[in-house]
Amino acid sequence: MNEKFSIKDYMEKTIAEIRQLVGDKGVLLALSGGVDSSVCAALLSKAVPGQLTCIYVDHGFMRLNESDEIVEAFSDKDLNLIRIDAAERFLSKIKGVADPEQKRKNIGDEFGYVFDEEAKKLKGINFFAQGTNRADVIESGQDPEFKGSIVKTHHNLKLPTTLSFEGIIEPLAVLFKNQIRELAVELGLPAYWAQRPPFPGPGLAIRVIGEVTREKLETLRLADHIFREEVEKDAETMSHKPGQYFAVHTGVNSVGVNNGNRVFEGVIALRAISTTSFMEGEYTRIPHETLARASRRITNEIKTVSRVVYDITDKPPATIEWE
């Protein structure tokens, strides 16, 4: 984004550009419920009210109870929201797939097919919108200002060429996450929603290392929920607050003891990063007491977990996500 523009200037300029581009035509938005797509929805609603249809694809890789929360959060908005239950469809597309890039590509392609199918059922839809941000563009190797190898493929930057839309609208593609949060406030979104931790498009599928199974997904959902609960209890007292925090199913089993019996169950890794741009950051020094509570709860409440570890790697050299 040109530095001479404030976020308010950017909002007004972008709204004018969207109106000129779209006219009286319809727009279809991929709504995930995360900060980026939510801000994109609010921006488009302001630019072309009554012309926006949001499709939320429940791919089965969401966090605990999140799909219902997303639908409820947008139930009172002036937009057409369609929820698609495609969990079985997406899981079948990554069956037996262990390579992280292949998982991302398979899920990304399927997103494109789902949206294309749904768009064909609707009338007057000419444009496809998505909440791509600047970090997505850079890490996918598509930003001319940042030369380097592709770090990872983002599903919303790899749509099939068969999509039958007149054009793609990505109004946040020049903004970093901290700027998008600022824009969220400018657009009047609730503060708690604007500050939600990022969640990758492929969801928990790339937080399960290796092949994804239903059992691993359910284990990870519960572990992730417990960890986020414990972090949020203490977040206000932390000297360095995490910008993103989550659990990872490592795909590795470890020997443990349960009720005096030997078990051989999964290892969960916990990850928290302090950052504003999400292009770089330090691992969060979460208090040991918080980590200890999370570890005890995870191993006591989830029988398929025998060990919990904490990731202390900065970005770089690591990415925030494990895959």
C-alpha positions as CSV (number, residue, x, y, z in Angstrom):
1,M,0.0,0.0,0.0
2,N,1.3,3.5,-0.9
3,E,2.5,5.0,2.4
4,K,0.9,8.4,1.7
5,F,-2.6,6.8,2.3
6,S,-4.0,6.2,5.7
7,I,-6.2,3.2,6.3
8,K,-9.3,5.5,6.0
9,D,-8.0,6.9,2.7
10,Y,-7.3,3.4,1.5
11,M,-10.8,2.2,2.4
12,E,-12.5,5.1,0.6
13,K,-10.3,4.7,-2.5
14,T,-10.9,1.0,-2.6
15,I,-14.6,1.3,-2.2
16,A,-14.7,3.7,-5.1
17,E,-12.6,1.4,-7.3
18,I,-14.8,-1.6,-6.5
19,R,-18.0,0.3,-7.3
20,Q,-16.6,1.4,-10.6
21,L,-15.4,-2.2,-11.5
22,V,-18.5,-4.1,-10.4
23,G,-21.3,-1.7,-11.3
24,D,-24.6,-3.4,-10.8
25,K,-23.2,-6.9,-11.1
26,G,-23.0,-9.6,-8.4
27,V,-20.0,-10.6,-6.4
28,L,-19.3,-14.0,-4.8
29,L,-17.0,-14.1,-1.7
30,A,-15.2,-17.0,-0.2
31,L,-16.0,-16.5,3.5
32,S,-13.9,-18.4,6.0
33,G,-14.9,-16.4,9.1
34,G,-11.3,-15.3,9.6
35,V,-10.1,-11.7,9.9
36,D,-9.2,-11.4,6.2
37,S,-12.4,-12.7,4.6
38,S,-14.6,-11.0,7.2
39,V,-13.0,-7.6,6.5
40,C,-13.3,-8.3,2.8
41,A,-17.0,-9.1,3.3
42,A,-17.5,-5.9,5.3
43,L,-15.7,-3.8,2.7
44,L,-17.6,-5.3,-0.2
45,S,-20.9,-4.9,1.6
46,K,-20.1,-1.2,2.0
47,A,-19.0,-0.8,-1.6
48,V,-21.8,-2.8,-3.3
49,P,-24.6,-3.4,-0.8
50,G,-27.1,-6.0,-1.8
51,Q,-24.9,-7.4,-4.5
52,L,-22.7,-9.7,-2.3
53,T,-23.2,-13.4,-1.9
54,C,-20.9,-15.2,0.6
55,I,-20.3,-18.9,0.5
56,Y,-18.9,-20.6,3.6
57,V,-17.4,-24.0,2.7
58,D,-17.3,-26.3,5.7
59,H,-14.4,-28.5,4.5
60,G,-14.3,-30.4,7.8
61,F,-10.9,-28.9,8.8
62,M,-12.2,-26.2,11.1
63,R,-11.6,-25.7,14.8
64,L,-14.0,-26.9,17.5
65,N,-17.5,-25.4,17.0
66,E,-16.2,-22.8,14.6
67,S,-18.5,-23.5,11.7
68,D,-21.6,-22.8,13.8
69,E,-20.0,-19.7,15.3
70,I,-19.2,-18.3,11.8
71,V,-22.7,-18.8,10.5
72,E,-24.2,-17.2,13.6
73,A,-21.8,-14.2,13.5
74,F,-23.0,-13.3,10.0
75,S,-26.6,-14.2,10.4
76,D,-27.7,-10.6,11.1
77,K,-25.6,-9.0,8.2
78,D,-27.1,-7.6,5.0
79,L,-25.7,-10.3,2.7
80,N,-26.7,-13.7,1.3
81,L,-24.8,-16.4,3.2
82,I,-24.7,-19.9,1.9
83,R,-23.1,-22.8,3.9
84,I,-21.8,-25.8,2.1
85,D,-21.1,-29.0,4.0
86,A,-18.3,-30.6,2.0
87,A,-16.3,-32.4,4.7
88,E,-16.4,-35.8,3.1
89,R,-15.5,-34.4,-0.3
90,F,-12.4,-32.6,1.0
91,L,-11.2,-35.4,3.1
92,S,-11.3,-37.8,0.1
93,K,-9.2,-35.4,-1.9
94,I,-6.3,-35.6,0.5
95,K,-6.6,-39.3,1.4
96,G,-3.2,-40.9,1.5
97,V,-1.5,-37.5,0.9
98,A,1.4,-36.7,3.2
99,D,3.2,-33.9,1.3
100,P,2.2,-30.5,2.7
101,E,2.3,-28.7,-0.7
102,Q,0.2,-31.4,-2.3
103,K,-2.4,-31.1,0.5
104,R,-2.6,-27.4,0.0
105,K,-2.9,-27.7,-3.8
106,N,-5.6,-30.4,-3.6
107,I,-7.6,-28.4,-1.1
108,G,-7.1,-25.2,-3.0
109,D,-8.2,-26.8,-6.3
110,E,-11.3,-28.3,-4.6
111,F,-12.2,-24.8,-3.2
112,G,-12.2,-23.5,-6.7
113,Y,-14.4,-26.3,-8.0
114,V,-16.9,-25.9,-5.1
115,F,-17.2,-22.2,-5.7
116,D,-17.5,-22.6,-9.4
117,E,-20.3,-25.2,-8.9
118,E,-22.2,-22.9,-6.5
119,A,-21.7,-19.8,-8.6
120,K,-23.4,-21.6,-11.5
121,K,-26.5,-22.1,-9.4
122,L,-26.7,-18.4,-8.7
123,K,-27.9,-15.7,-11.1
124,G,-26.0,-12.4,-11.8
125,I,-22.7,-13.5,-10.3
126,N,-19.8,-12.0,-12.3
127,F,-17.0,-11.5,-9.9
128,F,-15.2,-13.8,-7.4
129,A,-13.7,-12.1,-4.3
130,Q,-11.3,-13.4,-1.7
131,G,-9.4,-12.1,1.3
132,T,-5.8,-12.6,0.0
133,N,-3.4,-10.5,2.0
134,R,0.1,-9.2,1.3
135,A,1.9,-12.0,3.1
136,D,0.0,-14.5,1.0
137,V,1.2,-12.8,-2.1
138,I,4.8,-12.6,-1.0
139,E,5.0,-16.2,0.3
140,S,3.5,-17.5,-2.9
141,G,6.2,-15.8,-4.9
142,Q,3.9,-13.3,-6.7
143,D,5.1,-10.0,-5.2
144,P,7.7,-8.3,-7.5
145,E,9.1,-6.3,-4.6
146,F,10.1,-9.5,-2.7
147,K,12.3,-11.9,-4.7
148,G,12.8,-15.4,-3.5
149,S,11.6,-19.0,-3.7
150,I,8.0,-19.9,-3.1
151,V,7.6,-20.6,0.6
152,K,4.2,-22.2,0.3
153,T,1.1,-22.2,-1.9
154,H,-1.9,-20.4,-0.5
155,H,-5.2,-22.0,-1.6
156,N,-6.7,-18.6,-2.5
157,L,-4.0,-17.9,-4.9
158,K,-4.2,-21.1,-6.9
159,L,-7.7,-21.3,-8.3
160,P,-8.4,-23.6,-11.3
161,T,-8.4,-21.9,-14.7
162,T,-11.9,-23.2,-15.4
163,L,-13.6,-20.7,-13.2
164,S,-16.3,-18.9,-15.1
165,F,-16.0,-15.4,-13.5
166,E,-15.5,-12.1,-15.2
167,G,-12.8,-11.2,-12.7
168,I,-11.3,-11.7,-9.3
169,I,-11.4,-9.0,-6.6
170,E,-8.7,-9.0,-3.9
171,P,-9.0,-5.7,-2.1
172,L,-6.7,-6.7,0.8
173,A,-3.8,-8.0,-1.3
174,V,-1.6,-5.0,-0.6
175,L,-2.2,-5.0,3.2
176,F,-0.4,-6.9,6.0
177,K,-2.3,-8.4,8.8
178,N,-1.9,-5.5,11.2
179,Q,-3.3,-3.1,8.5
180,I,-6.2,-5.4,7.9
181,R,-7.0,-5.4,11.6
182,E,-6.9,-1.6,11.5
183,L,-9.3,-1.6,8.5
184,A,-11.6,-3.9,10.4
185,V,-12.0,-1.3,13.1
186,E,-12.5,1.4,10.5
187,L,-15.3,-0.7,8.9
188,G,-17.0,-1.0,12.3
189,L,-16.4,-4.7,12.9
190,P,-16.4,-5.8,16.6
191,A,-13.0,-5.5,18.3
192,Y,-12.9,-9.1,19.3
193,W,-13.5,-10.2,15.7
194,A,-10.8,-7.9,14.3
195,Q,-8.3,-9.4,16.7
196,R,-9.0,-13.1,16.0
197,P,-5.8,-15.1,15.4
198,P,-5.3,-16.1,11.8
199,F,-6.4,-19.5,10.6
200,P,-5.0,-21.0,7.4
201,G,-7.4,-21.6,4.5
202,P,-6.7,-25.4,4.5
203,G,-7.4,-25.4,8.2
204,L,-6.4,-28.2,10.4
205,A,-5.4,-30.3,7.4
206,I,-2.0,-28.6,7.5
207,R,-1.8,-28.8,11.2
208,V,-1.9,-32.6,11.0
209,I,1.6,-33.5,9.8
210,G,1.5,-36.2,7.2
211,E,-1.6,-38.0,6.2
212,V,-4.9,-36.6,7.6
213,T,-7.4,-39.0,9.2
214,R,-10.6,-38.4,11.1
215,E,-9.1,-39.6,14.4
216,K,-6.1,-37.2,14.1
217,L,-8.5,-34.3,13.2
218,E,-10.7,-34.9,16.3
219,T,-7.6,-35.2,18.5
220,L,-6.2,-32.0,17.2
221,R,-9.5,-30.1,17.5
222,L,-9.7,-30.9,21.2
223,A,-6.0,-30.2,21.9
224,D,-6.2,-26.9,20.0
225,H,-9.3,-25.8,21.9
226,I,-7.7,-26.6,25.2
227,F,-4.5,-24.7,24.4
228,R,-6.3,-21.6,23.1
229,E,-8.5,-21.6,26.2
230,E,-5.6,-21.7,28.6
231,V,-3.6,-19.0,26.6
232,E,-6.7,-16.7,26.6
233,K,-7.1,-17.0,30.4
234,D,-3.6,-15.5,30.8
235,A,-3.2,-13.4,27.7
236,E,-3.7,-10.0,29.4
237,T,-1.0,-10.6,31.9
238,M,1.7,-11.7,29.4
239,S,4.5,-9.3,28.7
240,H,4.5,-10.5,25.0
241,K,1.1,-11.4,23.7
242,P,0.9,-14.0,20.9
243,G,-0.4,-12.9,17.6
244,Q,-1.1,-16.5,16.6
245,Y,-1.3,-19.6,18.8
246,F,-2.5,-23.2,18.1
247,A,-1.8,-26.9,18.4
248,V,-0.2,-29.2,15.8
249,H,-0.7,-33.0,15.5
250,T,2.9,-34.1,14.8
251,G,1.9,-37.5,13.3
252,V,4.4,-39.1,15.7
253,N,3.6,-41.5,18.5
254,S,5.4,-41.6,21.9
255,V,5.4,-44.1,24.8
256,G,3.5,-42.9,27.8
257,V,1.7,-44.2,30.9
258,N,-2.0,-44.2,31.5
259,N,-3.5,-45.7,34.7
260,G,-0.2,-47.7,35.2
261,N,-0.4,-49.1,31.7
262,R,2.0,-48.5,28.8
263,V,0.5,-46.6,25.9
264,F,1.8,-45.5,22.6
265,E,-0.1,-42.4,21.5
266,G,0.2,-39.2,19.7
267,V,2.5,-36.2,20.3
268,I,0.9,-32.7,20.2
269,A,3.1,-29.6,19.6
270,L,2.0,-26.2,20.8
271,R,2.9,-23.1,18.8
272,A,2.6,-19.4,19.7
273,I,4.2,-16.4,17.8
274,S,4.4,-12.7,18.7
275,T,4.1,-10.7,15.6
276,T,2.2,-7.9,13.9
277,S,3.1,-8.3,10.2
278,F,3.1,-12.1,10.3
279,M,6.1,-12.0,7.9
280,E,8.4,-12.5,10.8
281,G,8.1,-13.0,14.6
282,E,9.5,-14.4,17.8
283,Y,8.1,-17.4,19.6
284,T,6.0,-16.2,22.5
285,R,7.4,-16.7,26.0
286,I,4.2,-18.1,27.4
287,P,4.5,-18.6,31.1
288,H,5.4,-22.2,32.1
289,E,2.3,-22.3,34.4
290,T,0.1,-21.7,31.4
291,L,1.9,-24.4,29.3
292,A,1.7,-26.8,32.2
293,R,-2.0,-26.4,32.6
294,A,-2.5,-26.9,28.9
295,S,-0.3,-30.0,28.8
296,R,-2.0,-31.6,31.8
297,R,-5.5,-31.0,30.4
298,I,-4.6,-32.3,26.9
299,T,-3.0,-35.5,28.2
300,N,-5.7,-36.0,30.8
301,E,-8.7,-35.2,28.6
302,I,-7.6,-36.7,25.3
303,K,-6.7,-40.4,25.5
304,T,-5.0,-40.4,22.1
305,V,-2.3,-38.0,23.3
306,S,0.7,-39.2,25.4
307,R,3.0,-36.2,25.1
308,V,3.0,-32.4,24.6
309,V,5.9,-30.3,23.4
310,Y,6.3,-26.5,22.9
311,D,7.8,-25.0,19.7
312,I,10.5,-22.3,20.4
313,T,11.4,-21.5,16.8
314,D,11.2,-17.9,15.5
315,K,10.0,-16.9,12.0
316,P,12.4,-17.1,10.2
317,P,14.0,-19.6,10.1
318,A,10.7,-21.5,10.6
319,T,7.3,-20.5,9.1
320,I,4.4,-20.0,11.6
321,E,2.6,-23.1,10.4
322,W,4.4,-26.4,10.4
323,E,3.3,-27.2,6.9
